[in-house]
Amino acid sequence: MFEKSRELAKKFKTEIAVYRKVYSDPRTPRMSKVLLWLAIGYLLMPFDIIPDFIPVLGQIDDVIIVPLLVYLALKMIPPEIIAENRKSAAH
C-alpha cells in the first residue's frame, strides 16, 4: 500500500512539473494558460461556487471543476508541446 502511495505521489509531482513547464512554454496558447491559471486560482480561492458546508456538493465541485479546467487547457495545447515538456520533466 505504501509503495502504491509513493508511486502515486511521484506521478503527481511529475504532472505538476509538466504543467509548470507547459505554462511557461511560449508556444502554449494564451487561452490554455488562462485555464490553468483559473484552475490554480480556484483551488486557492477562499470561497467556492458551491459552499463546502453543503453536504457532498460542496466537496464535489472542487473535484469536478479543477480537473475539467486542466483537461480543457491540455486539449488546446498541441500534443508535441506536452510530450516535449513531459519528457523534460521526467528527467
N, CA, C and O atoms as a GROMACS GRO file, in nm:
protein
  364
    1MET      N    1   0.082  -0.119   0.000
    1MET     CA    2   0.000   0.000   0.000
    1MET      C    3   0.087   0.126   0.000
    1MET      O    4   0.058   0.222  -0.072
    2PHE      N    5   0.193   0.125   0.081
    2PHE     CA    6   0.280   0.243   0.086
    2PHE      C    7   0.353   0.262  -0.046
    2PHE      O    8   0.378   0.375  -0.090
    3GLU      N    9   0.388   0.150  -0.110
    3GLU     CA   10   0.458   0.158  -0.239
    3GLU      C   11   0.367   0.223  -0.344
    3GLU      O   12   0.413   0.305  -0.424
    4LYS      N   13   0.242   0.187  -0.343
    4LYS     CA   14   0.146   0.244  -0.439
    4LYS      C   15   0.126   0.393  -0.410
    4LYS      O   16   0.112   0.473  -0.503
    5SER      N   17   0.123   0.431  -0.283
    5SER     CA   18   0.110   0.572  -0.245
    5SER      C   19   0.231   0.652  -0.290
    5SER      O   20   0.218   0.764  -0.339
    6ARG      N   21   0.349   0.595  -0.274
    6ARG     CA   22   0.471   0.664  -0.319
    6ARG      C   23   0.472   0.682  -0.470
    6ARG      O   24   0.509   0.788  -0.521
    7GLU      N   25   0.430   0.578  -0.541
    7GLU     CA   26   0.425   0.585  -0.687
    7GLU      C   27   0.325   0.692  -0.732
    7GLU      O   28   0.352   0.768  -0.825
    8LEU      N   29   0.211   0.696  -0.667
    8LEU     CA   30   0.109   0.797  -0.700
    8LEU      C   31   0.159   0.938  -0.670
    8LEU      O   32   0.136   1.030  -0.748
    9ALA      N   33   0.228   0.955  -0.558
    9ALA     CA   34   0.284   1.086  -0.522
    9ALA      C   35   0.391   1.128  -0.623
    9ALA      O   36   0.400   1.246  -0.658
   10LYS      N   37   0.470   1.034  -0.669
   10LYS     CA   38   0.574   1.065  -0.768
   10LYS      C   39   0.510   1.107  -0.900
   10LYS      O   40   0.556   1.203  -0.963
   11LYS      N   41   0.405   1.037  -0.943
   11LYS     CA   42   0.335   1.073  -1.066
   11LYS      C   43   0.272   1.211  -1.054
   11LYS      O   44   0.276   1.290  -1.148
   12PHE      N   45   0.213   1.240  -0.938
   12PHE     CA   46   0.152   1.371  -0.915
   12PHE      C   47   0.256   1.482  -0.923
   12PHE      O   48   0.233   1.586  -0.984
   13LYS      N   49   0.370   1.458  -0.862
   13LYS     CA   50   0.478   1.556  -0.864
   13LYS      C   51   0.528   1.580  -1.007
   13LYS      O   52   0.555   1.693  -1.046
   14THR      N   53   0.539   1.472  -1.084
   14THR     CA   54   0.580   1.484  -1.224
   14THR      C   55   0.477   1.562  -1.305
   14THR      O   56   0.513   1.647  -1.387
   15GLU      N   57   0.349   1.535  -1.283
   15GLU     CA   58   0.243   1.606  -1.356
   15GLU      C   59   0.245   1.756  -1.324
   15GLU      O   60   0.226   1.838  -1.413
   16ILE      N   61   0.267   1.790  -1.200
   16ILE     CA   62   0.276   1.931  -1.162
   16ILE      C   63   0.394   1.996  -1.235
   16ILE      O   64   0.382   2.109  -1.283
   17ALA      N   65   0.506   1.927  -1.241
   17ALA     CA   66   0.623   1.980  -1.313
   17ALA      C   67   0.592   1.997  -1.462
   17ALA      O   68   0.634   2.095  -1.523
   18VAL      N   69   0.518   1.902  -1.520
   18VAL     CA   70   0.480   1.912  -1.661
   18VAL      C   71   0.392   2.035  -1.682
   18VAL      O   72   0.414   2.112  -1.776
   19TYR      N   73   0.292   2.053  -1.597
   19TYR     CA   74   0.201   2.169  -1.611
   19TYR      C   75   0.277   2.300  -1.596
   19TYR      O   76   0.248   2.397  -1.665
   20ARG      N   77   0.373   2.302  -1.505
   20ARG     CA   78   0.453   2.423  -1.486
   20ARG      C   79   0.535   2.454  -1.611
   20ARG      O   80   0.542   2.569  -1.654
   21LYS      N   81   0.596   2.352  -1.669
   21LYS     CA   82   0.675   2.371  -1.790
   21LYS      C   83   0.587   2.411  -1.909
   21LYS      O   84   0.624   2.499  -1.986
   22VAL      N   85   0.472   2.346  -1.922
   22VAL     CA   86   0.379   2.378  -2.031
   22VAL      C   87   0.332   2.522  -2.016
   22VAL      O   88   0.322   2.595  -2.115
   23TYR      N   89   0.303   2.564  -1.894
   23TYR     CA   90   0.255   2.700  -1.869
   23TYR      C   91   0.360   2.804  -1.909
   23TYR      O   92   0.327   2.909  -1.964
   24SER      N   93   0.487   2.774  -1.882
   24SER     CA   94   0.592   2.871  -1.912
   24SER      C   95   0.644   2.862  -2.056
   24SER      O   96   0.722   2.946  -2.099
   25ASP      N   97   0.599   2.761  -2.130
   25ASP     CA   98   0.641   2.745  -2.269
   25ASP      C   99   0.576   2.855  -2.354
   25ASP      O  100   0.454   2.871  -2.350
   26PRO      N  101   0.654   2.929  -2.431
   26PRO     CA  102   0.596   3.039  -2.512
   26PRO      C  103   0.505   2.990  -2.625
   26PRO      O  104   0.427   3.068  -2.679
   27ARG      N  105   0.514   2.862  -2.661
   27ARG     CA  106   0.428   2.809  -2.767
   27ARG      C  107   0.289   2.769  -2.718
   27ARG      O  108   0.201   2.738  -2.798
   28THR      N  109   0.269   2.769  -2.586
   28THR     CA  110   0.140   2.734  -2.529
   28THR      C  111   0.039   2.845  -2.558
   28THR      O  112   0.068   2.962  -2.534
   29PRO      N  113  -0.078   2.808  -2.610
   29PRO     CA  114  -0.180   2.911  -2.638
   29PRO      C  115  -0.220   2.988  -2.513
   29PRO      O  116  -0.222   2.934  -2.403
   30ARG      N  117  -0.250   3.114  -2.532
   30ARG     CA  118  -0.285   3.202  -2.420
   30ARG      C  119  -0.409   3.151  -2.344
   30ARG      O  120  -0.413   3.158  -2.221
   31MET      N  121  -0.509   3.100  -2.417
   31MET     CA  122  -0.631   3.052  -2.351
   31MET      C  123  -0.601   2.934  -2.259
   31MET      O  124  -0.662   2.920  -2.153
   32SER      N  125  -0.508   2.848  -2.298
   32SER     CA  126  -0.468   2.737  -2.213
   32SER      C  127  -0.403   2.787  -2.084
   32SER      O  128  -0.427   2.733  -1.976
   33LYS      N  129  -0.322   2.889  -2.098
   33LYS     CA  130  -0.259   2.947  -1.979
   33LYS      C  131  -0.363   3.007  -1.886
   33LYS      O  132  -0.353   2.995  -1.764
   34VAL      N  133  -0.463   3.072  -1.943
   34VAL     CA  134  -0.571   3.130  -1.862
   34VAL      C  135  -0.646   3.019  -1.788
   34VAL      O  136  -0.675   3.033  -1.669
   35LEU      N  137  -0.678   2.908  -1.856
   35LEU     CA  138  -0.750   2.798  -1.792
   35LEU      C  139  -0.667   2.734  -1.681
   35LEU      O  140  -0.721   2.699  -1.576
   36LEU      N  141  -0.536   2.717  -1.704
   36LEU     CA  142  -0.451   2.661  -1.599
   36LEU      C  143  -0.443   2.757  -1.479
   36LEU      O  144  -0.445   2.713  -1.364
   37TRP      N  145  -0.435   2.886  -1.507
   37TRP     CA  146  -0.434   2.985  -1.401
   37TRP      C  147  -0.565   2.982  -1.322
   37TRP      O  148  -0.564   2.991  -1.200
   38LEU      N  149  -0.677   2.968  -1.393
   38LEU     CA  150  -0.807   2.960  -1.326
   38LEU      C  151  -0.818   2.836  -1.238
   38LEU      O  152  -0.875   2.841  -1.129
   39ALA      N  153  -0.762   2.724  -1.284
   39ALA     CA  154  -0.766   2.601  -1.204
   39ALA      C  155  -0.689   2.621  -1.073
   39ALA      O  156  -0.736   2.582  -0.966
   40ILE      N  157  -0.571   2.680  -1.082
   40ILE     CA  158  -0.492   2.704  -0.961
   40ILE      C  159  -0.563   2.806  -0.871
   40ILE      O  160  -0.570   2.789  -0.750
   41GLY      N  161  -0.614   2.911  -0.934
   41GLY     CA  162  -0.685   3.013  -0.857
   41GLY      C  163  -0.807   2.958  -0.786
   41GLY      O  164  -0.834   2.995  -0.672
   42TYR      N  165  -0.880   2.870  -0.852
   42TYR     CA  166  -1.000   2.812  -0.790
   42TYR      C  167  -0.962   2.726  -0.671
   42TYR      O  168  -1.032   2.725  -0.569
   43LEU      N  169  -0.851   2.653  -0.682
   43LEU     CA  170  -0.806   2.572  -0.568
   43LEU      C  171  -0.767   2.658  -0.449
   43LEU      O  172  -0.792   2.621  -0.334
   44LEU      N  173  -0.707   2.772  -0.476
   44LEU     CA  174  -0.658   2.858  -0.368
   44LEU      C  175  -0.760   2.958  -0.318
   44LEU      O  176  -0.740   3.023  -0.215
   45MET      N  177  -0.871   2.971  -0.390
   45MET     CA  178  -0.974   3.069  -0.356
   45MET      C  179  -1.036   3.035  -0.219
   45MET      O  180  -1.066   2.919  -0.192
   46PRO      N  181  -1.055   3.135  -0.134
   46PRO     CA  182  -1.111   3.108  -0.001
   46PRO      C  183  -1.260   3.076  -0.004
   46PRO      O  184  -1.315   3.030   0.096
   47PHE      N  185  -1.326   3.099  -0.115
   47PHE     CA  186  -1.468   3.064  -0.126
   47PHE      C  187  -1.489   2.981  -0.252
   47PHE      O  188  -1.406   2.982  -0.343
   48ASP      N  189  -1.599   2.909  -0.257
   48ASP     CA  190  -1.630   2.822  -0.370
   48ASP      C  191  -1.759   2.865  -0.436
   48ASP      O  192  -1.836   2.942  -0.379
   49ILE      N  193  -1.782   2.816  -0.556
   49ILE     CA  194  -1.909   2.842  -0.623
   49ILE      C  195  -2.021   2.777  -0.541
   49ILE      O  196  -2.126   2.837  -0.519
   50ILE      N  197  -1.998   2.654  -0.497
   50ILE     CA  198  -2.091   2.584  -0.408
   50ILE      C  199  -2.019   2.574  -0.273
   50ILE      O  200  -1.915   2.508  -0.264
   51PRO      N  201  -2.072   2.637  -0.168
   51PRO     CA  202  -2.003   2.637  -0.037
   51PRO      C  203  -1.980   2.495   0.016
   51PRO      O  204  -2.061   2.406  -0.004
   52ASP      N  205  -1.866   2.477   0.084
   52ASP     CA  206  -1.829   2.345   0.135
   52ASP      C  207  -1.921   2.294   0.245
   52ASP      O  208  -1.923   2.174   0.271
   53PHE      N  209  -1.997   2.380   0.309
   53PHE     CA  210  -2.084   2.331   0.415
   53PHE      C  211  -2.207   2.259   0.362
   53PHE      O  212  -2.280   2.197   0.439
   54ILE      N  213  -2.232   2.266   0.231
   54ILE     CA  214  -2.341   2.188   0.172
   54ILE      C  215  -2.289   2.046   0.152
   54ILE      O  216  -2.192   2.025   0.080
   55PRO      N  217  -2.354   1.948   0.216
   55PRO     CA  218  -2.302   1.811   0.211
   55PRO      C  219  -2.285   1.761   0.067
   55PRO      O  220  -2.370   1.786  -0.019
   56VAL      N  221  -2.180   1.692   0.043
   56VAL     CA  222  -2.142   1.626  -0.082
   56VAL      C  223  -2.116   1.727  -0.195
   56VAL      O  224  -2.005   1.730  -0.248
   57LEU      N  225  -2.212   1.807  -0.232
   57LEU     CA  226  -2.196   1.901  -0.343
   57LEU      C  227  -2.084   2.002  -0.317
   57LEU      O  228  -2.014   2.041  -0.410
   58GLY      N  229  -2.067   2.042  -0.194
   58GLY     CA  230  -1.963   2.139  -0.160
   58GLY      C  231  -1.822   2.087  -0.185
   58GLY      O  232  -1.733   2.163  -0.222
   59GLN      N  233  -1.802   1.958  -0.166
   59GLN     CA  234  -1.671   1.899  -0.190
   59GLN      C  235  -1.656   1.854  -0.335
   59GLN      O  236  -1.545   1.857  -0.389
   60ILE      N  237  -1.764   1.812  -0.397
   60ILE     CA  238  -1.756   1.760  -0.533
   60ILE      C  239  -1.722   1.870  -0.633
   60ILE      O  240  -1.657   1.842  -0.734
   61ASP      N  241  -1.763   1.994  -0.608
   61ASP     CA  242  -1.734   2.099  -0.706
   61ASP      C  243  -1.583   2.116  -0.727
   61ASP      O  244  -1.539   2.141  -0.839
   62ASP      N  245  -1.504   2.103  -0.619
   62ASP     CA  246  -1.358   2.111  -0.634
   62ASP      C  247  -1.305   1.994  -0.716
   62ASP      O  248  -1.212   2.011  -0.796
   63VAL      N  249  -1.362   1.878  -0.697
   63VAL     CA  250  -1.316   1.757  -0.765
   63VAL      C  251  -1.355   1.759  -0.913
   63VAL      O  252  -1.290   1.693  -0.994
   64ILE      N  253  -1.459   1.832  -0.948
   64ILE     CA  254  -1.504   1.836  -1.087
   64ILE      C  255  -1.447   1.957  -1.161
   64ILE      O  256  -1.397   1.942  -1.272
   65ILE      N  257  -1.454   2.075  -1.103
   65ILE     CA  258  -1.418   2.198  -1.173
   65ILE      C  259  -1.269   2.205  -1.205
   65ILE      O  260  -1.232   2.236  -1.319
   66VAL      N  261  -1.183   2.177  -1.109
   66VAL     CA  262  -1.038   2.189  -1.131
   66VAL      C  263  -0.989   2.091  -1.238
   66VAL      O  264  -0.920   2.133  -1.331
   67PRO      N  265  -1.022   1.962  -1.228
   67PRO     CA  266  -0.978   1.872  -1.337
   67PRO      C  267  -1.038   1.908  -1.473
   67PRO      O  268  -0.973   1.890  -1.576
   68LEU      N  269  -1.160   1.959  -1.474
   68LEU     CA  270  -1.221   2.000  -1.600
   68LEU      C  271  -1.144   2.116  -1.663
   68LEU      O  272  -1.120   2.115  -1.784
   69LEU      N  273  -1.106   2.214  -1.584
   69LEU     CA  274  -1.027   2.326  -1.635
   69LEU      C  275  -0.891   2.280  -1.688
   69LEU      O  276  -0.846   2.325  -1.793
   70VAL      N  277  -0.826   2.190  -1.615
   70VAL     CA  278  -0.696   2.138  -1.659
   70VAL      C  279  -0.714   2.057  -1.788
   70VAL      O  280  -0.634   2.070  -1.880
   71TYR      N  281  -0.818   1.975  -1.794
   71TYR     CA  282  -0.845   1.895  -1.914
   71TYR      C  283  -0.867   1.984  -2.036
   71TYR      O  284  -0.810   1.960  -2.142
   72LEU      N  285  -0.949   2.087  -2.020
   72LEU     CA  286  -0.974   2.178  -2.131
   72LEU      C  287  -0.847   2.250  -2.175
   72LEU      O  288  -0.823   2.268  -2.295
   73ALA      N  289  -0.765   2.290  -2.079
   73ALA     CA  290  -0.640   2.358  -2.112
   73ALA      C  291  -0.548   2.266  -2.191
   73ALA      O  292  -0.488   2.307  -2.290
   74LEU      N  293  -0.536   2.141  -2.146
   74LEU     CA  294  -0.447   2.047  -2.214
   74LEU      C  295  -0.499   2.009  -2.352
   74LEU      O  296  -0.419   1.979  -2.441
   75LYS      N  297  -0.629   2.009  -2.372
   75LYS     CA  298  -0.685   1.979  -2.504
   75LYS      C  299  -0.650   2.086  -2.607
   75LYS      O  300  -0.642   2.057  -2.726
   76MET      N  301  -0.628   2.210  -2.563
   76MET     CA  302  -0.596   2.320  -2.652
   76MET      C  303  -0.447   2.327  -2.687
   76MET      O  304  -0.409   2.395  -2.782
   77ILE      N  305  -0.365   2.258  -2.611
   77ILE     CA  306  -0.221   2.262  -2.632
   77ILE      C  307  -0.183   2.153  -2.732
   77ILE      O  308  -0.226   2.039  -2.717
   78PRO      N  309  -0.102   2.186  -2.832
   78PRO     CA  310  -0.059   2.083  -2.927
   78PRO      C  311   0.012   1.967  -2.856
   78PRO      O  312   0.092   1.990  -2.765
   79PRO      N  313  -0.017   1.844  -2.895
   79PRO     CA  314   0.039   1.728  -2.827
   79PRO      C  315   0.192   1.724  -2.824
   79PRO      O  316   0.251   1.674  -2.728
   80GLU      N  317   0.256   1.778  -2.927
   80GLU     CA  318   0.403   1.774  -2.928
   80GLU      C  319   0.462   1.863  -2.819
   80GLU      O  320   0.570   1.833  -2.767
   81ILE      N  321   0.395   1.971  -2.785
   81ILE     CA  322   0.443   2.058  -2.676
   81ILE      C  323   0.432   1.985  -2.543
   81ILE      O  324   0.524   1.990  -2.461
   82ILE      N  325   0.320   1.917  -2.521
   82ILE     CA  326   0.301   1.842  -2.397
   82ILE      C  327   0.403   1.729  -2.388
   82ILE      O  328   0.464   1.709  -2.283
   83ALA      N  329   0.422   1.655  -2.498
   83ALA     CA  330   0.516   1.543  -2.498
   83ALA      C  331   0.658   1.590  -2.470
   83ALA      O  332   0.732   1.527  -2.394
   84GLU      N  333   0.696   1.701  -2.532
   84GLU     CA  334   0.831   1.754  -2.513
   84GLU      C  335   0.852   1.795  -2.367
   84GLU      O  336   0.956   1.766  -2.308
   85ASN      N  337   0.754   1.864  -2.310
   85ASN     CA  338   0.766   1.907  -2.170
   85ASN      C  339   0.754   1.791  -2.074
   85ASN      O  340   0.817   1.793  -1.968
   86ARG      N  341   0.676   1.689  -2.107
   86ARG     CA  342   0.666   1.570  -2.023
   86ARG      C  343   0.800   1.495  -2.020
   86ARG      O  344   0.842   1.446  -1.915
   87LYS      N  345   0.865   1.487  -2.136
   87LYS     CA  346   0.994   1.420  -2.144
   87LYS      C  347   1.098   1.494  -2.061
   87LYS      O  348   1.176   1.432  -1.989
   88SER      N  349   1.101   1.627  -2.070
   88SER     CA  350   1.200   1.703  -1.993
   88SER      C  351   1.169   1.704  -1.843
   88SER      O  352   1.260   1.714  -1.761
   89ALA      N  353   1.041   1.692  -1.806
   89ALA     CA  354   1.004   1.689  -1.663
   89ALA      C  355   1.039   1.554  -1.601
   89ALA      O  356   1.063   1.546  -1.480
   90ALA      N  357   1.041   1.449  -1.681
   90ALA     CA  358   1.070   1.314  -1.629
   90ALA      C  359   1.217   1.298  -1.590
   90ALA      O  360   1.251   1.212  -1.509
   91HIS      N  361   1.302   1.381  -1.645
   91HIS     CA  362   1.446   1.369  -1.615
   91HIS      C  363   1.486   1.446  -1.497
   91HIS      O  364   1.603   1.445  -1.460
   0.00000   0.00000   0.00000
